[in-house]
């Protein structure tokens, strides 16, 4: 869970993905003039654990601010609408697709209303609400949402129910927001979306958007992309990822698994070898590029052999930034009707995957010792290099600044000099 905003009339608690984080920053700006005590819980529903954390956050918010009105939005407010509406701590819900619309906050819906039917008929473009400048309180990087929703039907995923079909922000709106951030001194922007590589404007692909941003905002030092569907990385985007120095050498793949049969049962659009070939090409063109990946442990029908393939792809790529998710069934998804693995087996396999990522990451970090790095300082005394390696910075390093660092050793998992 991300940290709440500083105390004031409005507190925004953000859970889950970078897209939620980006939207939470806009919510802080949107609701800045609110005078009455208000706590907004921007929820997550990607797993059952995420829903449990949402419920805990709501209860904690009521204990911490008993005088505040609690309004819940986000994915769990859609897919778990009835359950959250029944919580005595919840005063109102705001539909996930409407949460950046100022009009939605004038009179948030009472919890008892049904889920909006219009949710399934979202426009191809994201609604162009006038956006107040985001206030990035937790990070020095700025997260900019360029796409929302998803048109795919992965058998494990409930997110399309929470965010609707894919729609994209137009180039002009994205460029204007990033230009304002660069003018305000933001050194790094992260493009985010539910299915980022599906971004499109007038038939143009994500690579075109990235090129347009770089051309229109020459003062932006660093541009990073959040999770990518490798099968949708076209030639234009590949060229930018491998040859443009302002695009960070860090690719996080929505990989999910290393076994072909499990990928087919997940209804993913790639196979193991597609990911291996992509990463081989990336490394050949830009040897310093760092690979991250989302991986699911214990998917229904996963055998020990499938799990071994999942472990082996971590070393094959190698994955140095890993997000490992223990599978949990989501009601209404096809995978929930498949033969399930025992929870202890899922937990053990998730632990093995995390250990494998930790091993590849440790080897990678040691390989960076003696390599000059440009690091963006965060507020906690650490920072992120272009390849997203985390470094310990000298005391007093101003947050938001880029500093040069040549690591000499590793301490507590951080590069240090």
N, C-alpha and C positions, 0 to 999 in steps of 0.2 A: 504494500500500500504506500502511496506517495504521501508526503507530509501535507497537512492542511495549510491553508493560507494563514498569514499572520492575523492575530486576533483583531477583530473589528466587528462591525455590524454583520458582515457577510464572511462566512467561512466555507471554503470549498474543499471537500475531501475527495481525492481522485484515486481510483483503484484501476488496476489492469494496464492496458497497453499505452504505447506512446500517443496513439490517436486520442485516447481519453485525456492524457496529460495535456496535449495541445488544446483540446476543447475546454479543459478546466481553466487554463490560463485565460482564454477568451471569456469564460463565464465570470471570472474574477473582475475583468474589466467591464463586462456588460452590466454586472450587478453592483458596481462600485458605489453608486449613488443611493443604494438601498439604506434606509435608516433603521428599520426594525430588525432585530436580531434574526438572522437567517443562516441555516446550515444546509448546504447542498451536498448530497452524496452522489457523486458521479460513478455509477456502479459498473461492475464487470460480471459477465456470465459465461466466460469461456470454459470454465470447468465448474464442477460442483463445489470444489474448494473455494473458487472465486466467489460463488454465491454465498457460501458460509461466511467468508470474510466481509462481504457486503453487509450481511445481517449483523455481524459483530460491529462493524463500523457505525451502523445506524444506532445500535444500542449504546455504544460508547459516546456517540455524538449527543444523545439525549442525556446521558449522565454528566457529560462535560458542560453542556449548555442547556440546562432544563428550561430556560426562558426562550430559547430560539425555536422558530418554526423550522421543521425538518422537511425538505423536499428532496425526493429521490428521482434521478434521471439516469441515463446510461442503459447499457444492454440488459441488465437484470430488471430494470424497470419495465422492459418489454416482455422478455421471455419468462420472468417470474412475477408478472404484474399482480396476480391475485394474492400470492403469498406475501409479497411486500406490502400490498395495500392492507392486508389484515394485521400487520404489525402495529401495535398501539403507539409506537414511537413516531410513525410516519404520518405527517400532516397532509402531504399532497405528492403527486407524481407529475413529472413533465415528460412527454414523449421524447424518446431518444432522437428522432429525426427533427424535432422542433426545438431542441434545447438551446440553439444559438439564435433563435428568433426572439427578439425582445418582447414581442406580443405574448409569447407563451408564458412569460414571467409576471405579466400583469395580474393574471388570475390562474395560477396553477390548478390543474384538475384535481378534484377530490379523489382519494384512492379508490372509491367504489366504482368509478366509471369503467366501461369495458375498453379493451385495447382498440385504438383507432383503426377502422377498416382502411382508411386512406394510406396507411403506412405501406401497404404493398404496392402502391401505385406512385412511388417516388419518381420525380422527373429525372431525365438523363443527366442534367446538370445539378450540382448542389445549389440550393436556394441562395441567392445573392443578398443575404441580409447585410446591412451595414455593420461592419465589425469594428468594435472598439479595439484599440491597440492592446495586444496581449501583454500581461504582466508576468514575466517568467521568474517566479519567485524561488523555485526549487533548483533550477539548473541555469547555467550560463548559456547553454545552447538554446536556440529557439525552435520549437516544433511547429511546423506549418502543415496543416491538413490540406491536401490537394485532391483527395478522393475519399469516398465513403461507400459503404455497402459492398455487396459481393453477388455476382451472378452464378457462381459455381455451386456445386452441390456435394461437397465433401461429406462423407457419411457420418463423420464424428462431430460435425460443426454446427453450432446453434447460432452463430453470429449473423447469418443472413436474416434470421428471425428478429434479431435485435437491432439490425441496422438497415435492413431492406436491400433492394437491388443496387448495383453499382451506379454511381454518378460521380461526375468530375467537376472540379472548379475550372473556370476558363483561365487561359494563360494570363490575360491582363490582370485579373484579380490576384492571382498568385504572385505575379511580378510586382504589383503595387505593394502588397503586404511585405514581401521580402525586401524591397527597396527601403521601406520605412524602417524595418528592423536594422538594416545595414546602416542607415543614417543615424539610428539611435546607438550605434556602436556594437551591435551584436556581431561576433566574429564567426559564428557557425550556425547554419540553419539546417535542420533535419526535415526532409520531406516525409510526410506520413500518410498512411491510408490503410484501409482494411485490406485491399487488394491493389497495392500501389501500382504494380505494373499494368493494371487494366486502365490506368488513366488515359483519357482521350479527349481531344477538343478538335472538332472538325476533321476527324480522321487522323490527327497527329498523335504520335505515340509519346511515351514518357521521355524518351531520349530528346524529342523535340522540345518538350517543356524544360528539361535540364539545360539544353543549349540556349534557350531563350532567356532563362534566368541568368546564366553566366554572362550573356551578351548585354543584358539590360542593367545588371547590377555589378559593374566591374569592381566596386569597392567591397564586395563580400569575399572574405578570405577563404572560407571553407563551406562546402555544400556536402551534406551526407544524406544517404538514402536509407530509410528503414527497411523492413523485411520485403524481399523481392521474391516473386515466383520465377524461378530460374528458366522455366520453359518460355516465359514471355520476355526475356531479355533479348531485344532485337539488336541488329548490327549498330544502330546509332547509339543506343545506350551502352552497349559493350565497348564501343570506341571511347566514349566519355569516361567510363569506369577505368579504362586501362591507359588512357593517354592524357587526360585532363588533370593537371596538378591540383586544381581547386576542388575537384571531386575526390572525396576521401577514399583511400585504398582499403575499403572495408565493405564487404558484401555479405549481408545476412540473408540466408536462403530460407524460404518456407519449405523445408525439406520433408519433415515429418517422419520419415522412416528410411531404412536402408535396404529393405527386402521388397522385391518386386511384387510378390503376391499380396503383401500387406498394403503396398501403395495402390494396387488395383482395388482391393477391398475398401480402402479409404476413398476411392474414386478420385485419386490425384491424377494429374495429366502428364506426369513425368515418371520415368523409371530410374533405377539406381544409376545406370550407365549414363543417362542424360546429365545427372548432377556431376558425376565424375568427369565427364568430358568437358562440361562447362568450366569446372574449377581448373582443370588442366590448361585450358585455353586462357583463363584469367591469369594464372600464375606464369604462363609462358610470356604473356604480353606485359604483365606488371608484377614482377617477382615479389614485391613487398606487400601485395594485397593480402588482407586478413579475412578469413572465412568464418562466418557465424552461421548457426542453423537452429531452427526449431525442430525438436525431436519428441515423439510421443512414445512412452514406454507402456507395454502391456496392452496394446490394442487387441480387441476381441479376435480370437483364433490364433494369436501370435504363439508360435512354438519356440522351444529353445533355439532351434536353428535360425528362425527369423530374428530372434533377439541377438544372436551372434552376428548376423548381417548388419543389424542396427549398430552394434558396437563397432564393427569393423569399418563402417563408413566414416565414423568419427576420425579414425586414424588414417583412412585413405585420402581424405580431402586435404589436410586435416582440419577439423573444426576446433578453433581456438576460442570462439565465443559461442557458448551453447546455452540454449533455453530448453530444458528438459521438462516435459509435462507428463506426470502419471495419468494414464487414460482414466477418465471417469465418464460414465454413460450420461448423456443428456437426453431427457425425455423428448420424444418427437423426432429423433434422428434415427436413420437406419442402423447405425452401429449399435445403438442401445438394444436392438432386437437380435443381435448376433450373440453367439456363445461367449460369455464373459470369463475373464481370468479371475482367480481369487485375489482380493486386494493385497495380501501379503506378497504374492508373486509380483504384482505390478510395482509395489513399493521397492522390492529388492532389485528389480530390473531398472527402475529409475535411478536408484543409487549407483548401480554399475555404470549406467550411461554418464552420470555426473562425474564419477571417478575417472572415466575414460577421457572426458572433456578436460578435467583438471590436469590429467597427465599430458595431453597434447598442448594445453595452454602453458604448463610449466616449461616444457621443452622450448616452445616458441618464445616465451619471455626471456629465457636464458640466451637465446639466439640474438636478442635485441641489445644485450649488454655491449657497450662500446659504439652503438649506432646513434648518431645525432637525430633527435626527434623534436618536432614542434608540438608543444603541449598546450591545450586550452585549459586554463585554471578554473576549477570549480570552487564552490564556497567552503568546502570542507578540508582544504589543504591538499587535495589531490587534483588530478587533471587527466584529460584524455588526449593521447597522441592521435595523429591522423588515422592510424590503423586501429584505433580504439583501445590500445593498450593503456592501462591505468597506471599513473605514476604519482609518487609522493613528491610534493613540491617544497621548495624552501619556505620557511615560515614567513608570513607577511606577503606572499605573492598575491597581488590583487586579482580577485575573481573576474573572469571574463577576458583576461589578457592572454596573449599567446607568448610563450617563452620557449627558448631553445634549451634542451636538456640532453645530455649524453649520459645514460645510466651506467653505473659502475657495479651495481649489485641489485638484489631483490630482497625486499623486506616485507613480510606479511602479505605476499602476493602482489606487491606493488614494485614497479621499477623505481629506482632511486639513485641519486648521484652523491 
